Amino acid sequence: MIIESGYAGKISSIHIETSVSRSPAHVRHLSADRVIRVAIISIFHRKSITKAAASTHMQEPTPTTDWPDDPLSVTATKELLQDTSDAIAIWVMDHDESVRRIAIPDASPDAIVDIVIETTTGFDMYSYTDGQWMDYGTQQKDNESAPSMAGTLASYRVLAGASELTIADESNE
């Protein structure tokens, strides 16, 4: 990100370089207020996942293996329920359209970029970031010192399966 200052230190423009689908970097010129709104939403979301990861003593996120180089389709995301051992629910986050246009401009409107796979023993967290899927680790259900995943998953919805969490019923309404 390149920030250019204008008169009296106010931001006059921001250029964002993004890499989509591992293609050459695209440069986008956006108004400062729009970029800041998108950045705040993105930072808030990443902090919530990172905070959950830190509270469970997980390592830094790592690139996934055997995942596609693009966001997942709804169908492919639903298939994770059958493809993941002991999976009982697939949680997804629906991002605001303005966030999606910045984060994944070439993706289809229903592309999935944030996933939590609930298993019988824990919650596996994944996010599509900077052109690749990142594994944020697993929060074990029996870890009483970790914060409840209900707070993190309040902004998600169940796409497939049936969650053991109470908020699952609320997210499907």
BAFI-3210 file (N, C-alpha, C; in Angstrom, 3 decimals, decimal comma, padded with zeros to 6 digits):
// residues 173
n [1|2|3|4|5|6|7|8|9|10|11|12|13|14|15|16|17|18|19|20|21|22|23|24|25|26|27|28|29|30|31|32|33|34|35|36|37|38|39|40|41|42|43|44|45|46|47|48|49|50|51|52|53|54|55|56|57|58|59|60|61|62|63|64|65|66|67|68|69|70|71|72|73|74|75|76|77|78|79|80|81|82|83|84|85|86|87|88|89|90|91|92|93|94|95|96|97|98|99|100|101|102|103|104|105|106|107|108|109|110|111|112|113|114|115|116|117|118|119|120|121|122|123|124|125|126|127|128|129|130|131|132|133|134|135|136|137|138|139|140|141|142|143|144|145|146|147|148|149|150|151|152|153|154|155|156|157|158|159|160|161|162|163|164|165|166|167|168|169|170|171|172|173]
n.u [000,855|000,566|000,687|-000,194|000,475|-001,338|-002,155|-001,413|-000,866|-003,009|-004,507|-004,374|-004,576|-004,657|-002,889|-003,393|-001,830|-002,667|-002,606|-004,140|-005,334|-002,775|-001,760|-000,072|000,613|-002,064|-002,844|-004,714|-006,473|-007,978|-010,464|-009,475|-011,146|-012,820|-011,027|-009,983|-012,265|-012,710|-010,281|-010,419|-012,574|-011,496|-009,185|-010,381|-011,734|-009,568|-008,167|-009,971|-009,913|-007,178|-006,959|-008,536|-006,946|-004,550|-005,391|-005,671|-003,203|-002,137|-000,088|001,361|-000,562|-000,501|000,245|-002,174|-002,222|-002,957|-005,265|-007,319|-006,082|-007,734|-010,629|-013,218|-016,023|-019,558|-020,539|-018,148|-017,317|-019,361|-018,855|-016,696|-017,711|-018,177|-015,621|-013,898|-012,596|-014,632|-016,173|-018,841|-020,175|-020,092|-018,996|-019,376|-018,294|-020,064|-019,045|-019,281|-020,199|-018,500|-016,111|-015,523|-015,049|-012,609|-010,894|-011,137|-011,364|-011,772|-013,279|-016,156|-019,501|-020,546|-018,392|-016,488|-014,522|-013,792|-013,709|-014,870|-014,434|-016,332|-015,681|-016,124|-014,459|-013,288|-012,639|-011,689|-009,922|-009,917|-008,753|-008,934|-006,345|-004,418|-004,206|-004,005|-004,952|-005,056|-004,198|-005,454|-005,271|-006,521|-009,084|-009,628|-012,538|-012,693|-011,049|-011,033|-009,856|-009,775|-011,443|-014,972|-016,051|-018,376|-018,542|-016,740|-017,936|-020,341|-020,541|-020,597|-022,219|-023,978|-023,272|-023,402|-024,336|-024,803|-024,427|-023,016|-023,157|-025,130|-025,652|-025,849|-028,469|-029,599|-028,159|-029,116|-031,649]
n.v [-001,162|002,165|005,328|008,577|011,784|014,801|018,267|019,699|017,260|015,575|012,657|012,215|010,376|006,841|004,031|000,695|-002,384|-005,469|-008,985|-011,232|-014,441|-015,353|-013,939|-011,358|-008,379|-006,136|-002,729|-000,541|002,467|004,272|006,132|007,694|007,498|005,320|003,165|003,147|002,467|-000,160|-001,326|-001,166|-002,893|-005,278|-005,525|-005,737|-008,200|-009,983|-009,638|-010,770|-013,492|-013,975|-013,356|-015,381|-017,513|-016,920|-017,082|-019,752|-020,720|-021,286|-021,652|-019,216|-018,348|-020,634|-021,432|-023,370|-026,792|-028,628|-027,200|-025,164|-022,437|-020,299|-018,471|-020,467|-022,120|-022,146|-024,758|-026,323|-025,639|-026,680|-029,371|-029,834|-030,750|-033,486|-034,229|-033,770|-035,266|-036,246|-033,887|-031,709|-029,363|-026,609|-023,412|-020,124|-016,821|-014,023|-011,483|-007,892|-006,261|-004,137|-004,742|-007,206|-006,445|-005,171|-007,016|-009,453|-008,961|-010,225|-012,450|-014,656|-013,543|-015,122|-016,322|-018,014|-016,988|-017,091|-019,551|-021,798|-024,923|-026,993|-029,624|-032,786|-032,470|-029,909|-026,587|-025,774|-023,273|-021,255|-018,976|-017,059|-015,301|-012,781|-014,093|-016,809|-019,726|-019,739|-021,480|-021,194|-022,743|-024,894|-024,679|-026,364|-027,990|-028,828|-027,142|-025,346|-022,972|-021,355|-018,741|-018,814|-020,097|-019,118|-016,327|-015,541|-016,857|-015,570|-013,757|-015,346|-017,834|-020,962|-023,022|-025,649|-028,779|-029,428|-027,516|-027,806|-025,645|-023,173|-020,759|-021,511|-022,117|-019,573|-018,324|-019,486|-018,504]
n.w [000,000|-000,850|000,432|-000,214|000,882|001,205|001,359|004,516|005,751|005,304|003,910|000,502|-001,555|-002,093|-003,075|-003,812|-003,948|-005,189|-005,266|-007,188|-007,507|-007,914|-010,045|-011,994|-010,114|-009,517|-009,726|-007,856|-007,661|-005,251|-003,423|-000,393|001,919|001,324|001,094|003,668|005,171|004,195|004,917|007,722|008,285|007,292|008,898|011,440|011,160|010,649|013,034|014,846|014,142|014,492|017,213|018,362|017,582|018,958|021,600|021,955|021,858|019,359|016,420|014,154|011,211|008,458|005,038|003,282|002,197|-000,727|-001,374|-003,512|-005,631|-005,609|-004,305|-002,743|-004,295|-003,524|-003,709|-003,625|-001,069|000,527|000,081|001,703|004,074|003,738|002,986|005,100|007,917|010,582|010,415|011,257|010,751|008,461|008,569|007,280|006,325|005,250|003,394|003,157|000,140|-000,716|000,574|-000,588|-003,277|-003,072|-001,741|-003,184|-006,140|-008,672|-008,206|-008,147|-007,299|-005,233|-004,042|-001,563|001,158|003,809|006,194|008,672|009,850|011,647|013,748|015,440|017,568|017,512|016,072|012,936|011,340|008,430|005,922|002,964|001,780|000,345|-002,185|-001,533|000,368|003,861|006,806|009,938|012,117|014,783|017,160|020,020|021,252|023,886|025,310|027,959|028,771|026,597|024,744|024,038|020,913|020,025|020,094|018,046|015,869|015,630|013,580|011,387|009,270|009,172|006,564|005,738|007,180|010,745|013,515|016,827|018,435|020,090|018,727|016,108|015,320|015,351|013,317|011,020|010,616]
ca.u [000,000|001,304|-000,168|000,350|-000,080|-001,632|-002,051|-001,496|-000,755|-004,196|-004,287|-005,040|-004,889|-004,035|-002,766|-003,282|-001,399|-003,215|-002,293|-005,336|-005,122|-001,350|-001,455|000,721|-000,061|-002,934|-002,791|-006,022|-006,461|-009,275|-010,553|-008,909|-012,160|-013,297|-009,987|-009,880|-013,411|-012,451|-009,152|-010,871|-013,364|-010,580|-008,341|-011,223|-011,960|-008,303|-007,845|-010,820|-009,380|-005,866|-007,189|-008,962|-005,774|-003,599|-005,923|-005,573|-001,775|-001,848|001,001|000,996|-001,211|000,379|-000,462|-002,748|-001,771|-004,043|-006,436|-007,168|-005,440|-008,795|-011,700|-014,033|-017,422|-020,468|-020,575|-016,883|-017,295|-020,270|-018,206|-015,751|-018,397|-017,909|-014,193|-013,139|-012,867|-015,396|-016,814|-020,280|-020,745|-019,226|-019,369|-018,778|-018,583|-020,503|-018,461|-019,936|-019,782|-017,354|-014,929|-015,252|-014,479|-011,207|-010,139|-011,155|-012,100|-012,082|-014,008|-017,597|-020,209|-020,820|-017,147|-016,278|-013,134|-013,537|-014,367|-014,568|-014,964|-016,573|-015,600|-016,604|-013,513|-012,776|-012,977|-010,560|-010,150|-009,237|-009,083|-008,266|-005,640|-003,315|-004,118|-003,818|-005,675|-004,221|-004,722|-005,277|-005,189|-007,729|-009,413|-010,257|-013,774|-012,514|-010,099|-011,825|-009,181|-009,966|-012,761|-015,957|-016,098|-019,662|-018,280|-016,142|-018,862|-021,554|-020,574|-020,611|-023,455|-023,767|-023,563|-023,712|-024,237|-025,528|-023,477|-023,342|-023,282|-026,464|-025,827|-026,098|-029,886|-029,839|-027,548|-029,873|-032,963]
ca.v [000,000|003,411|006,428|009,874|012,851|016,069|019,466|019,599|015,885|014,771|011,667|012,618|009,181|005,597|003,017|-000,627|-003,427|-006,750|-010,114|-012,059|-015,714|-015,462|-013,255|-010,154|-007,415|-005,115|-001,526|000,103|003,806|004,421|007,254|007,345|007,092|003,974|002,206|003,075|001,668|-001,556|-001,780|-001,344|-004,124|-006,394|-005,625|-006,243|-009,629|-010,714|-009,614|-011,716|-014,833|-014,049|-013,369|-016,746|-018,373|-016,622|-017,535|-021,202|-021,003|-021,823|-021,006|-018,262|-019,028|-021,215|-021,751|-024,710|-027,662|-029,320|-026,336|-024,412|-021,118|-019,294|-018,658|-021,653|-021,952|-022,638|-026,221|-026,879|-025,421|-027,675|-030,676|-029,993|-031,499|-034,906|-034,451|-033,548|-036,273|-035,818|-032,579|-031,702|-028,131|-025,681|-022,025|-019,183|-015,410|-013,276|-010,137|-006,784|-006,164|-003,233|-005,480|-008,232|-005,826|-004,853|-008,205|-010,484|-008,288|-011,073|-013,644|-014,646|-012,896|-016,046|-016,979|-018,145|-016,672|-017,338|-020,814|-022,519|-026,277|-027,515|-031,080|-033,277|-032,101|-028,547|-025,662|-025,532|-021,945|-021,001|-017,703|-016,781|-014,048|-012,491|-015,075|-018,192|-020,151|-019,826|-022,310|-020,495|-023,727|-025,491|-024,452|-027,568|-027,738|-029,115|-026,191|-024,443|-021,689|-020,568|-018,106|-019,558|-019,787|-018,471|-014,920|-015,450|-017,342|-014,750|-013,078|-016,393|-018,602|-022,366|-023,293|-027,074|-029,542|-028,971|-027,165|-028,090|-024,370|-022,591|-019,690|-022,073|-021,969|-018,163|-017,926|-020,040|-017,882]
ca.w [000,000|-000,918|000,860|-000,584|001,711|000,542|002,173|005,979|006,200|005,014|002,857|-000,733|-002,334|-001,666|-004,120|-003,209|-004,856|-004,783|-006,122|-007,255|-008,181|-008,215|-011,288|-011,708|-009,221|-010,083|-008,909|-007,810|-007,084|-004,609|-002,503|000,911|002,887|000,970|001,446|005,125|005,633|003,857|005,734|009,100|008,320|007,106|010,094|012,516|010,945|010,835|014,461|015,566|013,900|015,131|018,653|018,695|017,430|020,030|022,883|022,034|021,736|018,041|015,719|013,107|010,088|007,456|003,793|003,230|001,114|-001,428|-001,555|-004,769|-005,564|-005,691|-003,323|-003,025|-004,661|-002,494|-003,840|-003,115|000,376|001,111|-000,024|002,814|005,129|003,502|002,770|006,326|008,940|011,767|010,249|011,523|010,208|007,739|008,827|006,332|006,564|004,076|003,464|002,488|-001,268|-000,873|001,020|-001,598|-004,479|-002,799|-001,343|-004,232|-007,211|-009,821|-007,769|-008,367|-006,186|-004,129|-003,632|-000,116|001,482|005,231|006,530|009,898|009,794|012,994|013,838|016,731|018,625|017,463|015,004|012,037|010,762|007,168|005,292|001,693|001,993|-000,579|-003,266|-001,096|001,557|005,051|007,893|011,209|013,184|015,354|018,567|020,554|021,993|025,305|025,883|028,795|028,942|025,371|024,660|023,264|019,490|019,749|019,809|016,712|014,850|015,572|012,281|010,373|009,163|008,837|005,158|005,598|008,416|011,934|014,559|018,227|019,127|020,148|017,741|014,772|015,011|015,104|012,051|009,915|010,506]
c.u [000,898|000,339|000,522|-000,329|-000,276|-001,390|-002,244|-001,521|-001,988|-003,893|-005,067|-005,376|-004,131|-004,010|-002,598|-002,836|-001,954|-002,765|-003,493|-005,026|-003,688|-000,982|-000,598|-000,087|-000,885|-002,846|-004,146|-005,851|-007,860|-009,282|-010,093|-009,969|-012,686|-012,284|-009,887|-011,037|-013,169|-011,331|-009,577|-011,679|-012,448|-009,704|-009,142|-011,429|-010,681|-007,913|-008,697|-010,335|-008,044|-006,001|-007,631|-007,779|-004,789|-004,088|-005,844|-004,132|-001,435|-000,704|000,460|000,317|-000,187|-000,416|-000,984|-002,096|-003,000|-005,338|-006,238|-006,511|-006,455|-009,763|-012,553|-015,441|-018,275|-020,488|-019,316|-016,795|-018,195|-019,646|-017,186|-016,373|-018,137|-016,415|-013,346|-013,561|-013,555|-016,057|-018,310|-020,950|-019,668|-019,790|-018,679|-019,144|-018,977|-020,012|-019,317|-019,373|-018,574|-016,052|-014,531|-014,589|-013,011|-010,397|-010,040|-011,921|-012,509|-012,889|-015,498|-018,289|-020,474|-019,573|-016,989|-014,801|-012,796|-014,382|-013,924|-015,238|-015,097|-016,532|-016,132|-015,707|-013,052|-013,282|-011,715|-010,838|-009,276|-009,685|-008,272|-007,669|-004,497|-003,105|-003,856|-004,649|-004,696|-004,951|-004,400|-005,279|-006,548|-007,885|-010,178|-011,486|-013,595|-011,504|-010,879|-011,166|-009,329|-011,340|-013,700|-015,903|-017,413|-019,470|-017,702|-017,162|-020,167|-021,669|-020,515|-022,013|-023,106|-024,202|-023,998|-023,538|-025,061|-024,529|-023,972|-023,509|-024,703|-026,674|-026,083|-027,550|-030,222|-029,297|-028,312|-031,225|-033,004]
c.v [001,221|004,522|007,728|010,947|014,110|017,215|019,157|018,161|015,032|013,817|012,095|011,428|007,994|004,660|001,674|-001,601|-004,735|-007,814|-011,043|-013,299|-015,874|-014,896|-012,038|-009,152|-006,424|-003,900|-000,844|001,459|004,068|005,651|006,798|006,858|005,693|002,911|002,048|002,267|000,192|-002,107|-002,029|-002,626|-005,326|-006,598|-006,192|-007,746|-010,433|-010,743|-010,614|-013,135|-014,989|-014,108|-014,758|-017,698|-018,161|-017,164|-019,050|-021,662|-021,663|-021,046|-019,975|-019,026|-019,515|-021,484|-023,190|-025,503|-028,335|-028,521|-025,579|-023,049|-019,977|-019,472|-019,867|-021,268|-022,469|-024,171|-026,856|-026,731|-026,438|-029,069|-030,913|-030,791|-032,993|-035,213|-034,340|-034,566|-035,653|-034,449|-032,697|-030,435|-027,318|-024,282|-021,141|-017,761|-014,775|-011,839|-009,130|-006,667|-005,250|-003,900|-006,498|-007,631|-005,489|-006,129|-009,241|-009,954|-009,183|-012,313|-013,513|-014,065|-013,820|-016,796|-016,930|-017,892|-016,854|-018,523|-021,282|-023,874|-026,770|-029,039|-031,506|-032,819|-030,649|-027,743|-025,376|-024,247|-021,712|-019,663|-017,550|-015,386|-013,916|-013,596|-016,498|-018,474|-020,312|-020,648|-021,605|-021,454|-024,176|-025,074|-025,684|-027,206|-027,940|-028,188|-025,136|-023,088|-020,795|-019,910|-018,946|-019,145|-019,106|-016,995|-014,716|-015,797|-016,554|-014,023|-014,067|-016,994|-020,043|-022,573|-024,740|-027,759|-028,939|-028,755|-027,609|-026,803|-023,848|-021,542|-020,215|-021,908|-020,528|-017,751|-018,444|-019,386|-016,845]
c.w [000,000|-000,552|000,496|000,252|000,891|001,500|003,649|006,472|005,956|003,869|001,623|-001,609|-001,784|-002,860|-003,423|-004,279|-004,334|-005,767|-006,076|-008,076|-008,680|-009,582|-010,970|-010,895|-010,031|-009,174|-009,012|-007,120|-006,548|-003,728|-001,126|001,881|002,591|001,372|002,953|005,694|005,392|004,727|007,170|009,232|008,226|008,336|011,254|012,382|011,199|012,312|015,221|015,362|014,607|016,649|019,111|018,608|018,574|021,374|023,045|021,829|020,404|017,421|014,740|011,967|009,074|006,186|003,833|002,106|000,531|-001,486|-002,858|-004,541|-005,589|-004,533|-003,719|-003,472|-003,504|-002,518|-003,266|-001,601|001,079|001,103|001,087|003,961|004,976|003,421|004,030|007,376|010,145|011,636|010,519|010,990|009,495|007,950|007,802|006,729|005,234|004,215|002,716|001,073|-001,454|-000,432|-000,040|-002,845|-004,296|-002,578|-002,455|-005,449|-008,378|-009,459|-008,069|-007,137|-004,988|-003,656|-002,116|000,176|002,961|005,677|007,901|009,759|011,231|012,919|015,198|017,874|018,608|016,278|014,201|011,268|009,531|006,596|004,010|001,786|000,998|-001,615|-002,840|000,144|002,707|006,111|009,208|012,396|013,684|016,803|019,040|021,380|023,498|025,994|026,672|029,005|027,708|025,370|023,793|021,800|019,126|019,419|018,424|015,642|014,775|014,233|011,114|010,287|008,813|007,391|004,970|006,951|009,529|013,058|015,929|019,037|019,054|019,064|016,339|014,381|014,669|013,747|010,854|009,720|009,425]
res [m|i|i|e|s|g|y|a|g|k|i|s|s|i|h|i|e|t|s|v|s|r|s|p|a|h|v|r|h|l|s|a|d|r|v|i|r|v|a|i|i|s|i|f|h|r|k|s|i|t|k|a|a|a|s|t|h|m|q|e|p|t|p|t|t|d|w|p|d|d|p|l|s|v|t|a|t|k|e|l|l|q|d|t|s|d|a|i|a|i|w|v|m|d|h|d|e|s|v|r|r|i|a|i|p|d|a|s|p|d|a|i|v|d|i|v|i|e|t|t|t|g|f|d|m|y|s|y|t|d|g|q|w|m|d|y|g|t|q|q|k|d|n|e|s|a|p|s|m|a|g|t|l|a|s|y|r|v|l|a|g|a|s|e|l|t|i|a|d|e|s|n|e]
***
